[in-house]
Amino acid sequence: MVDLSNISLQFGGKFLFNGVNYKINAGDKISLVGANGTGKSSLLKIITGELQPEAGKVLKQKNVQTGYLPQDHVTHTGKTLIDEASSALTDIINLQQKETEITEHLESASLTDDEREDLVNHLGDVHHRLEELDSYSAEARVKKILLGLGFAQDEFEKLTDEFSGGWQMRIALAKILISQNDLLLMDEPTNHLDIDSLEWLIDYLKGFRGALLIVSHDKRFVNQVTNRTLEIFSGKISSFRGNYDAYILFKEERDVLLEHQYELQQKKIKETQDFIERFRYKASKAKQVQSRVKQLEKVELVELPEGSASINIRFPVPPPSGRTNIELKSIKKAYGSNIVFDGIDFQVERG
């Protein structure tokens, strides 16, 4: 379906990934993982064409339809909810317009028999394609998806302008599900979902016949809807069979090995640096010092996995406080007539 060929991208002078090759096949259900800032969202944008790589190509099979859900900043205006959602039925809408055009043309008295026969055959092709797309149940499918994602029936005629940011993202999610894509690229699709709509989405994606490439911090979600894990680490992409839990088992073993390699490398680097400092100004050791300097320049540093590097933070000693640090008296909070709490008295004392 989609071939990533020698893809490279750098940011701020550092490669996020370099020379990446990977093929997404029909039916693949992939979770894309990696530390923050490794380029997960950027890779999705490269596949959609929204972002151009510095090197390499994205090759797609002909007629492959891709749906993309960004992480945020999606706004829909000027239409009712049901009309906005239905606008995702692009293929069906185009075919229905073509059907109308052909039907009107067939009413012309000036057509020759051959022209009429060609139009009838073309109309048959259009009807066949509409049947393949299950166009007659499209309206019901649109409503089913909107309801599944938490919209109420009485909101269908509500203008999209009136929906908040989180609901705007649900509209965007609904549209890529409605449009019958072959590949869904989703960046944190569960961020704005409640429990009921999340469970509905999990069930929907389990039955989805196309391919998925998902970035999500929701481990339970990706465990249930994916069967392969793609990891961006140290500028490279590695693929693992199995869901997120299976990947974590491998990662734990890999990380222990990397930490050991890192410690050995740091020890060797320090020994080399100590040798250079010790004999830097000794003429008889000049060649050896120069050789060690070149060795250091050629070292490819072992990159530690996220969370392995230790951080030491020293906080200044705070001045002594009074006995009572925080005191609340008769605190009340309400949203309109809905009282959340009332008459709260509370103290936080030193220690």
Buried (B, 14 or more C-beta within 10 A) or exposed (E): BBBBBEBBBBEEEEBBBBBBEBEBEEEBBBBBBBEEEBBBBBBBBBBBEEBEBEEBEBEBEEEBBBBBBBBEEBEBEEBBBBBBBBBBBEBBBEBBEBBEBBEEBBEEEEBEEEEEEEBEEBBEEBBEBBEEBEBEEBEEBBBBBBBBBBBEEEBBEBBBEEBEEEBBBBBBBBBBBBBBBBBBBBBBBBEBBEEEBBBBBBEBBEEBEBBBBBBBEBBEBBBBBBBBBBBBBBBEBBEBEBBBEBBBEBBEEBBEEBBEEBEEBEEEBEEBEEBBEEBEEEEEBEEEBEEBEEEEEEEEEBEBBEEEEEEEEEEEEEEEEEEEEEEEEEEEEEEEEEEEEEEEEEEEEEE
